[in-house]
Amino acid sequence: MASGPAEDAVAALRAAADPSRAAPMARYMRGRHPFLGVAAPRRRELTAPLLRAARAWHSAVTVGVIDDLWRLPEREFRYVGCDVARAAARRWDPERLADLRHWITTDSWWDTVDPLAVATGDLVEAHPTLVGDMDRWIGDDDIWVARVALLHQVGRKDRSDAERLFSYCELRQDDTEFFIRKAIGWALRDLARTRPDEVRRFVAAHPGLSSLSRREALKHLGG
């Protein structure tokens, strides 16, 4: 049982556990992790007070809470940790990027990496000097670190750095890893919402992009 600021949220989630849901949730994640069986809407309802409180915490407190959640075996606690990170990362010091990388690379799978990519994007946007770290992460041997570099601008709309994203996609276009190819397509598709012509030109100029990346990038552009 967790103690400290997350204790009530952990207890509430354990009380709401539903074994009949837990088994199919675990199967969906290929049996990689155990689950409580708490659906996302219920999880968010039960942890809303924790997330509200997290917005006012010092970053050291927030990171400690997420670390505590990360040590619990059931996957829903990792999801709560991701929710806390997303609620608070914009107000963190830039040094907290190291903590984000730790969670990204611990028991990694897309279900935690992708929301942490959003939190990473918030931190980078708040501290623009961290973009240099993203320039290094894109070449990382850990596919999940590179995936976060590709996805950290998703949702930024007109604030996106298109040229940087294009350079990242170009650097990883020959990657055979599914999760990298999918991330390239997702990131380009998101950028296409505000810069459709630029995305079309980029895809046309890069025949080396995988069919998956290309299909995802042009999904809403008629390509």
N, C-alpha and C positions, 0 to 999 in steps of 0.2 A: 504493500500500500504506500502510495506517495504521501509525503508530508509537505507542509509549507503552502504557498499560495494556490497550488493546483489540487490540494487534497480534496476539496468538496467536489470539484469537477470529476476527478478520478472516481470517487465514491459513487457519484450519480451515474456515470457511464457503466460502472460495474453492476449497479442495481438494475440498469436497463438492459443488461445483456440478454440476448435471445439466441439460444443455441440453434434453433431452427433456421435462423438467418446466417449464423456464423459459418456453417459448413459450406453453403453455396458461395458466400463471399470469399472464403478461403480458396475454393476451387477456381473462381474467376481470376484470382491472383496466382494461379498455378500452384497452389499449396505452399507458397513460399513463407507465409506467415500465419499465425493464429489470429482469429478475430473474435470480438465479443458478440457481434451480430447486431450492432447499433447502426441504423441507416443514417445517412448524412444529414437529412433534415432534423432528425431527433438529436443527433450529436451536436449540431449547431445550437439547437434550443437549450440543451442541457449545459453547454459551455459558454453561453452568451455572457454571463456575469464575469467569467474568467477573461474573456476577450476584451470586455469593456475595461476591466481593471488593468489589463496588460498595456493599454494605450497610455497609461500614466506612470508606468514603472520605469525606473532606471534600467538602462540596457543590461547591466550585470544581473539584475533580478530576473529579467525576461529570459536571458540566456540560461540562467540556472534552472528556471522552470522548464524550458524546452529540453535541456539535458536530462532532467528528471523524467520527463515524458518519454524521451527516446530510450530510456533504460527499461521501460515496461514492455512486456512481450506482445501484447495484443496491438494490432495495427492501428486501431482507432486512436490510440494515444499518440501515435506518430502524426496522424492527421490533425489532432488538436495542436500538437507542436507546430505544425505547418501553419495552422490558422493563427496561432499566437505570433509567429514570425511575420506573417503577412500584415497583421494588425499593427505591428510595432517597428518593423525594420526601417521605415523611412526616418525615424528619429534616432537611430543608432549611430554610434561613432563608426568611422570607416574601418577600424580595426576588427569590427565584428564580422567582416567578410570571412575571416578565418573560421569562425564558428559556423557560418552558413556552409562553408566547404566541408567542414567535419560532418554535418548532418547529411549533406548531399552524398557523401561518399561512405556513409554507414548504412549497411543493409539496403543498398540502393535498388530502387525500382521506380518506374515512371510515376507511380501514384504519390510518392513523396517528393521526387526530384522536380516535377513540374510546378507544384505550388511553391517550392523553394526557389525556383527560377523567378517567379513573380516577386518574392521578397528580395532576391538578389537585385532585380531590376530597380526596385524601390530604393535600395541602399545606394546603388550606383548612380541613380538619378539625383539623389540627395548629396552625393559626394562624387562629382564628375571625374576626379583624379583616379577613381577606381576603374575607369574604362581601360586603363592600361593592364589591369589584372584580367579583364575580360579578353584583351588581346592575347594574353598568355594562356588563359583557360581554353581558348578555341583550339589550341594545338596540343592539349593535354592528352596523354595516353588513356586516361579514364574517360570512357565514353559519356558518363553522366556529367562530369565537369564540362566537357565540350558541349553537351546538349544544353546545359544552363547558359553557356556563352551565346549559343544560337538563339535561345528563347528569352533571354532577359529583357529584350525590348518589346516583347509581345504586349499589346494593349497600350502602347505609348502614343499611337496615332501620329499626329503631326510632330511630336517630339522625337520620333525615331531618327536614328542616324542611318539612313539608307545605305550610304556608301560603306559604312563599317559592316553592316549586315551582309551586303553583297560580297565583301572581301572574305567574310567568314564562310559564306556558302561556297565560294570559289575554292577556298582552302580545303574544305572537307567534301567537295563534290564527288571524289572518287572513293569515299569511304563505303565499305560494304555493309556496315552495321545498320540494321533496320532502324534503331532508335535515333541514329544520326540522320539518316535519309528522311525519316518522318519529320524530324525537327526542322530540317532545311525547308521542307515543303510547308510546314505549319508557319514558320517565321515569315516566309515569303507571302503566303496567303494572307497573313495578318497585315503585312505591309501593303499589300495590294488594295486594302480597303481605302487607303488614302493616296497611294501612288501606283495606280494600276498600270499606267503606261510604262513606268520604270521597271516594274516587275516583268511585264511582257517582254520588254527589250532584253532584260537580263536573262530570262529563260531562253529566249531565242538565240542569244549569243553564247550560250553554254550547253551545247549538245551533250556534254559529258555528264550532266545531271541525271540521276537515276530516274526511271519512269515513275517511281513513287514520289520523289521530290517534285518532279514536273507536274504530275497529276494534282498533287496537293496544292502546289503554288497557283495553278490556274483554275482551281475548282470553281471559283465564283466569277471567273473572267471568260467563260465560254471556251476555254482551251483544253 
